[in-house]
């Protein structure tokens, strides 16, 4: 691409504007972190993939930690905004979960590099606070959906609501874990109809929750 390699190519160089170069470096870093993971990605990998010198990369980002933080912040901001908008548009809990599933399928399809980064690092918050924030926001969104009808029920006592909230917090990681796994599985099996995969994810989560809410439990051994 004309101009992309200007900072590293010999001879006549065509420099990108600072903001455009920074955007390019962030996109390349996203691809590298998604493909290799945080620990295996080095600054020289990003510089080589962007076809710039490592010195130029360090002019924009002081460290790999800073670069990863900016990449994840952009991912978290976009994905949580899309999830929030989808959930707020729905008044029914089941439809809210359906909307979240649809957003995740859309996001994984439209930006597979960002999806790979999320899947690689979501449960490794030690590599960055941004993804811990995403995990927490997903948890809050799920808990709110689970408790939406309960909180609106005037017959429920405060003690009963507290029990429901504790139960919701236990269910949250099971819910978002199953959704993320389903999306990733579907990406590896594109021959599977997406609508069917989305419906299966919804039914797995919602029907299982419905049985739990009704008080059904597996017998203890």
Secondary structure, DSSP 4 states (H G I P E B T S, - for coil): -TTTTTTTSSSS--PPPHHHHHHHHHHHHHHHHHHH-TTT--HHHHHHHHTS-HHHHHHH-SSHHHHHHHHHHHHHHHHHHHHHHHHHT--SHHHHHHHHHHHHHHHHHH-HHHHHHHHHHTT-GGG-HHHHHHHHHHHHHHHHHHHHHHHH-TTS-HHHHHHHHHHHHHHHHHHHHHHHHHHHHHHH-TTS-HHHHHHHHHHHHHHHHHHHHTT--PPP-
